[in-house]
Amino acid sequence: MLYFFLLVCYLSSTTCSELLSRHRRSWITDSFTIEEGHPGPFPYVLGKINIEEDYRVYFDLFGEGVDEEPKGVLSIHKESGTVSVHRAVDYEEKTMLKLKLMARKSDSSSDTKLGVEISILDINDNPPRFQRDLYEVSIDEENAQGSHLLTVVAYDRDQRGTPNSTFHYEIKSVSPNPPDTEFFIDHSGTISFKGCLDYEVAETFTVLVEAKDHGEVVSLSSSTSVVIHVQDGNNHLPSISGLTGSSKVKEDETGTSPLRLHVTDKDTPHSPAWRVQYTVQGDEGEHFKIETDPDTNDGILTVVKPLDFEEGAQRQLSISVENEAPYFSCKVKERTSSGLWNVDTRKGDGPGAGQPHSVEVIIEVEDTNDPPVFSERVKEAMLEENAPIGTWVEKVSAVDPDFSHARDFVYKVGNDPAGWVTVDPHTGDITTAKTPDRESPHVVNGVYTILLHAVDAGNPPMTGTATLNIHMNDQNDNVPKLTVDNVDVCVSDSPTTTNITAFDLDENPFGGPFTFELLGDVKGKWKLNPSYGYTAGLMKEPSVYPGPHTIDLKISDMQGEFGVYSLSVTVCDCSVTPNCRGRRVASTKAAFGAIGIVFASLFLLLFLLLMAVVISCKKESGTLQTCDSSGETLLASNTEKPGTDCQVPGSVLAVSTDKKHHDPSDWQSLPDGMQYRKVSTKDMEQNFIYKHFRDYTKENLSDLLSENCNQMTWDSPIANGYHHNHQIEDRSTMNFLYKRNSSHAALLTLLHRRLSSLQKTEEDVDYQPHLYADEGDLDNLSELENICISDDDSFQISLNDLGPKFNQLASICKPPPIQN
């Protein structure tokens, strides 16, 4: 109940000059409350505001229930002050309405403002509500009575702390309702049970739970459903119901399944309470294993280790079965009126839990042909290297388990890499069939390994295997040897040392370190330092000339056994040729490919000759190009001769007109008194080959053509570019013309001499290296000077005085010095 508190204030009006005093106005009102959910009819009078007043006032009401939510609940009569209610209110929406009351004078001026609170009385119009309409839970069958299953929760919206919002829980029904199980709920909504759960009796329970309030006028309630699923526990032991299979297995056989066991279990199929696991007892050798078929729960017995018939024809086994989940049982002994019931529970392997079911089985082992067995699978033996044929090595022995009193097998050699031994088929004695050599590649770390077999006469025949490791005793039957038979030594003003390495196939003490000794006349030329060890130092004295040398070398091992070897030593200038053997190796390789090179050159030459013929047919004459391109001049002349004073400055060349030092038959006179030497076909061939193939086959043809250039003279037609039957042409035209006249003879000469050289090389392979003279530095070839001849009449004058520009051209074919 709330009451109105009236505050009366007298306000002086500034317009009433005659009002000289204040008096207190008295407001008389009743306390107002509204009952929630009033049934009506509406509107109805809630109350009236009475005021002792000296003048008329008008009332206005504002706030919640009028112009604020919930709107339209209250109104006041402006003149009488009567408050009316127009519709029902909800306590759960608003527990109190807060308003403002205003009184105004007739001139609309404010007289009084008051705050008003109207209380709403709650009624029991909301039942308790559960958070969910359906609860669901799964529990194990072996749960003990009194254990917590789940908790339900409800809430009442009515005024807190009143009977309308106070409620309790109650189980209204349980379906099914077995006699050994009873569910209950406490004041907090926790559900539990008494007695025992039995999956075979009830897999699922549906419990109806009610929440009911304590309203004075009316009591409201609501309910929810709780579904409890019981998980099957292992309260039934499995039992072996049958066996299938032959119960037989062959000895030395694995992977077979001689037996299959079947079980029965009343628990839920494929649950942990139904699935079983088997155990095998009496299998001392661990020959068997048993696995569970996941679909049928059968036990499959499998042989995992070979059985031996000779150790027993039968195997007696005990096989037991139990579930994966531990055993559990519960029985109600007494139902008490209060508290939990009196029950009897059993778990695991405790007293009364029951023993796993087991059966005895017998597995028969069938005899098969066993291979002979060697007394020693791996045997060691000793043997001297180079032992004579027939030397006894070792003896092996084997037995056949199938014949305990007689031997019915033979010995054989299974693997003998070098074929050194033989074995007696009846006694097992091993003797040598060849002379053994410790240095054989089949001997590894001094051990020669063979395999031996013992083969019986069964069907099929069975074979036993043994390994014989023969340790070879070394003998000094190998002399030291050189690792290489040729070395290179660099030319130097001081002694130069090259290492020489030797090896011996024999082991210590028949091997190194070695003693090296030089044989023959080597004083002042060669010496050894050091001369003892695995590597000796060969020292060359400065007096040794470049080229190939052969040194006789004696090498002795620690026991005095020695070998004498001829060591090929090549002395060369390493700054010019880093590898002295490079030229020799190149020559050897060229011997195999020279024929191909010659024929390739032939085809190239034929192509060039064809081009020369085509060009010469198209051009009857050529023009001499000069430096000045303003005009071209062709000088006609029937006389070709060098100038009478053709000299090269610096005495590089001199054109000789004295023919007393030459064969007169080689010279002919010209009309002007000058002479020239005739050039033979051989000279033309040699000069043609040298000129056109010097860069292509310089290294292979250097020895063949080295003398040709010296045979040419500067006053010959080839050297000076003249010909007595033709006009002066440019150099290219003269070359092609020259090729056409001399190519045939040159090719025949080249092929004949080169093939003869190759045949001689192939017949005598072990030739001694020959050092040829150095032809020169091919990497620093200079180019010829540009020769410019003007287009005026000075062409003949230029020929008479060649000048220093022809120095480089003249030096290519310098005439040999004249012998007196």
Number of C-alpha atoms within 10 A of each C-alpha: 10 13 14 17 15 17 12 15 13 11 10 12 8 8 7 8 8 7 10 7 6 10 8 10 15 12 15 13 15 14 16 18 18 21 15 20 17 15 9 11 10 13 15 13 14 18 17 18 17 14 16 11 11 7 7 12 22 17 20 16 24 18 18 21 24 19 15 14 12 17 13 14 20 24 21 22 15 16 12 14 21 16 19 18 22 18 19 17 21 18 21 15 8 15 16 16 21 15 19 15 15 17 21 17 14 12 7 10 10 14 17 18 18 15 16 19 18 20 20 22 18 19 22 23 19 20 24 25 19 18 12 13 11 13 16 11 12 13 16 14 22 23 18 17 20 16 12 13 16 17 14 20 15 21 15 22 15 22 18 10 8 15 17 27 22 19 22 16 24 17 18 11 14 19 12 14 14 14 10 19 18 17 18 17 17 13 10 12 18 16 21 18 20 22 24 24 28 22 20 14 10 15 15 17 17 17 22 17 22 21 26 22 24 18 20 11 10 11 16 19 17 17 21 20 19 22 17 18 18 21 20 22 25 28 25 18 23 24 19 20 11 12 16 11 12 12 18 17 24 18 20 17 16 16 13 14 19 18 21 20 21 16 18 17 21 14 21 17 14 13 16 16 26 24 24 26 17 21 14 17 13 12 13 9 9 13 14 20 17 21 16 17 15 11 9 13 20 23 25 19 23 19 21 16 16 17 24 18 20 13 9 12 14 16 18 12 17 14 20 19 22 24 21 15 16 16 21 21 20 20 15 16 12 13 15 10 7 6 9 15 21 14 17 13 14 17 17 14 13 11 9 11 17 14 13 16 14 18 15 12 14 13 16 19 22 18 17 15 17 21 22 25 19 19 12 14 15 12 14 13 14 14 20 18 18 16 15 14 14 14 16 16 17 17 15 21 17 23 20 22 17 19 12 8 9 10 15 16 24 19 24 19 20 14 13 15 14 16 14 16 21 21 23 15 16 14 13 21 16 20 19 19 15 17 17 22 21 26 18 12 10 15 18 13 10 17 19 25 18 19 16 24 25 28 21 23 13 15 8 8 12 17 20 20 21 21 19 20 16 20 20 22 16 20 16 19 15 18 20 26 20 19 11 11 12 16 16 18 23 21 22 17 9 11 17 16 18 17 15 20 16 21 19 22 18 19 16 14 13 21 22 21 19 26 21 27 16 19 13 8 10 13 9 11 14 19 18 18 14 14 18 17 14 18 19 21 18 22 19 24 20 15 14 15 13 15 17 17 16 13 17 15 16 18 23 23 28 16 13 14 16 18 15 18 17 15 17 18 18 21 22 22 15 14 9 9 12 12 17 21 17 11 14 14 12 12 16 15 11 15 17 12 11 17 15 12 13 17 12 11 16 14 11 12 18 13 11 15 19 14 12 21 15 12 14 17 9 9 10 9 14 16 14 15 17 15 12 11 9 7 11 14 14 14 15 10 12 10 16 20 22 23 16 13 12 17 20 18 14 9 8 14 18 18 16 17 11 8 13 7 9 12 9 11 8 13 15 12 10 13 9 9 8 14 20 20 20 15 16 9 13 14 18 21 24 23 21 21 23 21 11 13 13 15 10 12 15 13 13 16 16 15 12 14 17 13 12 18 19 14 16 21 21 21 22 19 19 19 17 16 18 19 17 13 10 14 17 23 20 14 13 11 18 20 15 19 16 17 21 16 14 19 17 12 14 20 18 11 14 17 15 10 11 17 14 10 13 15 11 11 15 13 9 9 9 8 9 11 14 9 14 9 8 6 11 8 8 8 6 7 8 8 8 12 12 9 10 12 16 17 19 11 10 11 13 14 10 14 16 16 15 18 13 15 15 18 19 14 15 19 11 11 17 18 19 11 7 8 6 4
